[in-house]
Amino acid sequence: MLEYLKKLLAKRNAKLNELKKRNSESEDLNEVRSLGIEISEITEEIRGLEAQIADLEAAENNDEGTE
């Protein structure tokens, strides 16, 4: 599960970077607004994934410490 989440996080970060690049290059106001919304949504997804990964890593570390 942890590896899956890390791969998903890497994909989301790549998507975020792509959107930021498109946003900075765009001259269309509507596209910039739309990209801004998408960037915000993906940023929230990334925060959630990072929190899940941290929780799983902490649980794994606790399990290793109790064995």
C-alpha positions as CSV (number, residue, x, y, z in Angstrom):
1,M,0.0,0.0,0.0
2,L,2.8,2.4,0.9
3,E,4.6,1.9,-2.4
4,Y,1.3,2.5,-4.3
5,L,0.8,5.7,-2.4
6,K,4.3,6.9,-3.1
7,K,3.9,6.2,-6.9
8,L,0.6,8.0,-6.9
9,L,2.2,10.9,-5.1
10,A,5.0,11.1,-7.7
11,K,2.3,11.1,-10.5
12,R,0.4,13.9,-8.8
13,N,3.6,16.0,-8.3
14,A,4.4,15.5,-12.0
15,K,0.9,16.6,-12.9
16,L,1.1,19.6,-10.6
17,N,4.4,20.7,-12.2
18,E,2.9,20.3,-15.7
19,L,-0.2,22.4,-14.7
20,K,2.0,25.1,-13.1
21,K,4.1,25.3,-16.3
22,R,0.9,25.5,-18.5
23,N,-0.5,28.1,-16.1
24,S,2.6,30.3,-16.4
25,E,2.7,30.1,-20.2
26,S,-1.0,30.6,-20.8
27,E,-2.3,34.0,-22.0
28,D,-6.0,33.0,-21.8
29,L,-7.7,34.2,-18.7
30,N,-10.3,31.5,-18.6
31,E,-7.6,28.8,-19.0
32,V,-5.5,30.4,-16.2
33,R,-8.6,30.3,-13.9
34,S,-9.4,26.7,-14.8
35,L,-5.8,25.7,-14.2
36,G,-5.7,27.5,-10.9
37,I,-8.7,25.5,-9.7
38,E,-7.0,22.3,-10.9
39,I,-3.7,23.2,-9.2
40,S,-5.6,23.8,-5.9
41,E,-7.3,20.4,-6.1
42,I,-4.2,18.5,-6.9
43,T,-2.3,20.4,-4.1
44,E,-5.0,19.2,-1.7
45,E,-4.7,15.6,-3.0
46,I,-0.9,15.8,-2.5
47,R,-1.3,16.9,1.1
48,G,-3.7,14.1,1.7
49,L,-1.3,11.5,0.2
50,E,1.6,12.9,2.1
51,A,-0.4,12.6,5.3
52,Q,-1.4,9.0,4.5
53,I,2.2,8.1,3.7
54,A,3.5,9.6,6.9
55,D,0.9,7.7,8.9
56,L,1.8,4.4,7.2
57,E,5.5,5.0,7.7
58,A,4.9,5.8,11.4
59,A,2.8,2.6,11.8
60,E,5.5,0.6,10.1
61,N,8.2,2.1,12.4
62,N,6.1,1.4,15.5
63,D,5.5,-2.2,14.3
64,E,9.3,-2.7,13.8
65,G,10.0,-1.2,17.2
66,T,7.6,-3.6,19.0
67,E,9.0,-6.8,17.5
